[in-house]
Amino acid sequence: MRTKDFFIFTFLTLAPLLSFAQSAEPVDISGSWTMSSTTPRGERSIDLVITQNGSTAIAKTKKEEFTITIDGDQLSFSRERSTPRGKMTMDFKGTATPGTMEGISKATSGPMAGREMEWSAVKKEE
């Protein structure tokens, strides 16, 4: 009987803690955005149109499309770019509100591998 009581006590004690481990509701980032970053070649900006389905979003530019993963207010995505110095992959991580996004990108391959840069995005008025 003591073993059963121990398991019930443990479950009742840990169950509320386990609920915090679940992912938070993803922030809504759908819409039109202007994304900016500072690069070695100066300030760069690009227009994005984002469509979202739960914790996954698709961002489209004039030249590319990429997937954004959203966990609460946390974002992550990767972009591959061709530059005059060769192909480069950038991994982006950041936070979002319904009207702004910001974070750090890191080159994981290519001529700038290891370099980190700040990025931000502002939602356009609709």
KERO-889081 format. One record per residue (C-alpha): residue in three letters; x, y, z. Coordinates in pm, 1 decimal, always signed. Last residue first. Layout:
BEGIN
GUSE    r        xx        yy        zz
GUSE  ALA         X         Y         Z
...
END
This chain:
BEGIN
GUSE    r        xx        yy        zz
GUSE  GLU    -228.3   +4661.2   -4344.5
GUSE  GLU     +53.1   +4835.4   -4157.8
GUSE  LYS    +379.3   +4649.6   -4210.2
GUSE  LYS    +519.5   +4424.3   -3939.5
GUSE  VAL    +870.1   +4515.3   -3828.1
GUSE  ALA   +1165.9   +4280.0   -3847.5
GUSE  SER   +1499.1   +4262.1   -3669.9
GUSE  TRP   +1841.3   +4110.0   -3720.5
GUSE  GLU   +2168.7   +4105.0   -3527.3
GUSE  MET   +2475.2   +3943.5   -3678.5
GUSE  GLU   +2697.9   +3649.7   -3585.2
GUSE  ARG   +3005.5   +3527.7   -3773.9
GUSE  GLY   +3096.1   +3159.8   -3737.1
GUSE  ALA   +3110.3   +3086.2   -4110.2
GUSE  MET   +3144.2   +3409.0   -4313.0
GUSE  PRO   +3284.8   +3253.2   -4633.2
GUSE  GLY   +3035.2   +2968.0   -4636.4
GUSE  SER   +2872.3   +2766.3   -4362.9
GUSE  THR   +2702.2   +2816.0   -4027.0
GUSE  ALA   +2662.6   +3193.2   -4051.9
GUSE  LYS   +2487.4   +3299.9   -3735.0
GUSE  SER   +2177.1   +3512.0   -3704.2
GUSE  ILE   +2074.7   +3687.5   -3383.6
GUSE  GLY   +1732.9   +3811.7   -3280.3
GUSE  GLU   +1440.3   +4041.3   -3338.5
GUSE  MET   +1072.9   +4026.2   -3433.6
GUSE  THR    +806.5   +4294.8   -3410.1
GUSE  GLY    +430.1   +4344.9   -3447.5
GUSE  PRO    +254.1   +4037.6   -3295.4
GUSE  THR    +552.7   +3985.7   -3067.4
GUSE  ALA    +850.6   +3778.6   -3169.2
GUSE  THR   +1175.7   +3638.5   -3034.6
GUSE  GLY   +1488.7   +3525.5   -3210.8
GUSE  LYS   +1700.8   +3259.2   -3372.1
GUSE  PHE   +1836.2   +3262.0   -3727.5
GUSE  ASP   +2072.5   +3013.2   -3891.7
GUSE  MET   +2256.4   +3146.6   -4197.8
GUSE  THR   +2387.7   +2924.5   -4477.1
GUSE  MET   +2632.8   +3073.3   -4728.0
GUSE  LYS   +2704.9   +2997.2   -5089.9
GUSE  GLY   +3008.8   +3160.4   -5250.5
GUSE  ARG   +3213.2   +3482.4   -5230.4
GUSE  PRO   +2989.6   +3680.4   -5468.7
GUSE  THR   +2700.2   +3564.8   -5251.0
GUSE  SER   +2444.0   +3288.7   -5285.4
GUSE  ARG   +2215.7   +3263.4   -4987.7
GUSE  GLU   +2075.5   +2980.6   -4778.5
GUSE  ARG   +1829.6   +3076.8   -4507.9
GUSE  SER   +1758.3   +2901.2   -4179.9
GUSE  PHE   +1475.6   +2941.1   -3929.7
GUSE  SER   +1407.8   +2974.6   -3558.4
GUSE  LEU   +1152.0   +3169.1   -3359.0
GUSE  GLN   +1067.9   +3195.0   -2985.9
GUSE  ASP    +749.2   +3377.0   -2874.4
GUSE  GLY    +563.1   +3054.8   -2795.4
GUSE  ASP    +749.7   +2796.8   -3000.9
GUSE  ILE    +759.1   +2905.8   -3366.1
GUSE  THR    +942.2   +2727.4   -3649.4
GUSE  ILE    +995.6   +2937.3   -3963.6
GUSE  THR   +1012.3   +2774.8   -4308.1
GUSE  PHE   +1180.3   +2940.7   -4605.7
GUSE  GLU   +1086.5   +3077.2   -4949.0
GUSE  GLU   +1309.4   +3260.1   -5192.8
GUSE  LYS   +1355.5   +3527.1   -5457.5
GUSE  LYS   +1075.4   +3784.6   -5419.5
GUSE  THR   +1044.3   +3693.6   -5052.7
GUSE  LYS    +824.4   +3429.1   -4895.0
GUSE  ALA    +808.0   +3321.7   -4531.9
GUSE  ILE    +626.9   +2997.7   -4447.3
GUSE  ALA    +513.0   +2951.2   -4087.5
GUSE  THR    +502.8   +2655.8   -3850.5
GUSE  SER    +377.3   +2649.8   -3490.0
GUSE  GLY     +10.1   +2678.2   -3583.7
GUSE  ASN     -32.4   +2738.2   -3956.7
GUSE  GLN    +127.9   +3068.6   -4050.6
GUSE  THR    +160.8   +3266.2   -4372.3
GUSE  ILE    +444.4   +3518.7   -4386.9
GUSE  VAL    +505.2   +3775.7   -4659.3
GUSE  LEU    +857.2   +3911.0   -4635.2
GUSE  ASP   +1023.9   +4232.4   -4758.3
GUSE  ILE   +1402.1   +4253.7   -4738.6
GUSE  SER   +1645.4   +4488.3   -4568.8
GUSE  ARG   +2023.0   +4523.1   -4565.6
GUSE  GLU   +2235.8   +4765.1   -4362.5
GUSE  GLY   +2602.9   +4764.9   -4456.9
GUSE  ARG   +2838.4   +4538.5   -4653.7
GUSE  PRO   +2973.5   +4370.5   -4338.4
GUSE  THR   +2608.4   +4301.4   -4257.1
GUSE  THR   +2351.1   +4480.6   -4042.9
GUSE  SER   +2012.3   +4317.0   -4062.5
GUSE  SER   +1661.2   +4419.3   -4161.0
GUSE  MET   +1329.2   +4237.1   -4213.2
GUSE  THR   +1024.7   +4425.0   -4346.9
GUSE  TRP    +704.2   +4233.3   -4277.2
GUSE  SER    +371.9   +4142.9   -4439.3
GUSE  GLY    +132.1   +3913.7   -4253.4
GUSE  SER    +136.1   +3611.5   -4024.0
GUSE  ILE    +347.9   +3637.9   -3710.0
GUSE  ASP     +90.6   +3508.4   -3458.6
GUSE  VAL    +266.8   +3406.3   -3136.5
GUSE  PRO    +279.3   +3029.8   -3084.1
GUSE  GLU     +85.6   +2893.5   -2783.4
GUSE  ALA    +341.5   +2777.2   -2527.1
GUSE  SER    +513.0   +2444.0   -2561.0
GUSE  GLN    +466.7   +2195.0   -2279.5
GUSE  ALA    +723.4   +2192.3   -2000.7
GUSE  PHE    +499.3   +2401.7   -1775.0
GUSE  SER    +242.3   +2117.9   -1768.1
GUSE  LEU    +509.1   +1887.7   -1628.9
GUSE  LEU    +536.4   +2094.9   -1311.6
GUSE  PRO    +165.0   +2056.7   -1238.3
GUSE  ALA    +191.9   +1677.2   -1274.8
GUSE  LEU    +499.0   +1645.0   -1049.4
GUSE  THR    +337.4   +1662.1    -704.2
GUSE  LEU     +19.7   +1472.7    -791.1
GUSE  PHE    +222.8   +1203.8    -968.4
GUSE  THR    +469.9   +1169.7    -680.3
GUSE  PHE    +189.1   +1145.7    -420.7
GUSE  ILE      +7.2    +881.8    -628.2
GUSE  PHE    +331.1    +686.2    -675.2
GUSE  PHE    +412.8    +702.4    -303.1
GUSE  ASP     +61.2    +598.5    -203.9
GUSE  LYS     +87.5    +291.6    -431.5
GUSE  THR    +422.8    +200.1    -281.9
GUSE  ARG    +285.7    +240.3     +71.2
GUSE  MET      +0.0      +0.0      +0.0
END
